[in-house]
Amino acid sequence: MNYKVIDKEKYYRKDVFRHFSEDCKCSTSMTARIDVTDLVYYSKNTETKFYINFLYILSKVLNSRDDYRMGYLWQTGRFG
């Protein structure tokens, strides 16, 4: 797996990162209304589990954005 360490001082969202990692110590959560009718239909036709299909699609979408593909090593204070 490729892991690129990001320089916090040059990171374009460094103030946001600092706020949520030092001031709030919180987690991230998202809520959205989406139409899953086609996915329910697909799951039934292929006799596969809806939940697994949904997780696959969700992970593909999240991993397509750099902002959501980040890790934080709290032991060293580095992220990438």
Secondary structure, 3 states (H helix, E strand, C coil): CCCCCECCCCCCCHHHHHHHHHHCCCCCCCCCCCCCHHHHHHHHHHCCCHHHHHHHHHHHHHHCCHHHCCCEECCCCEEC
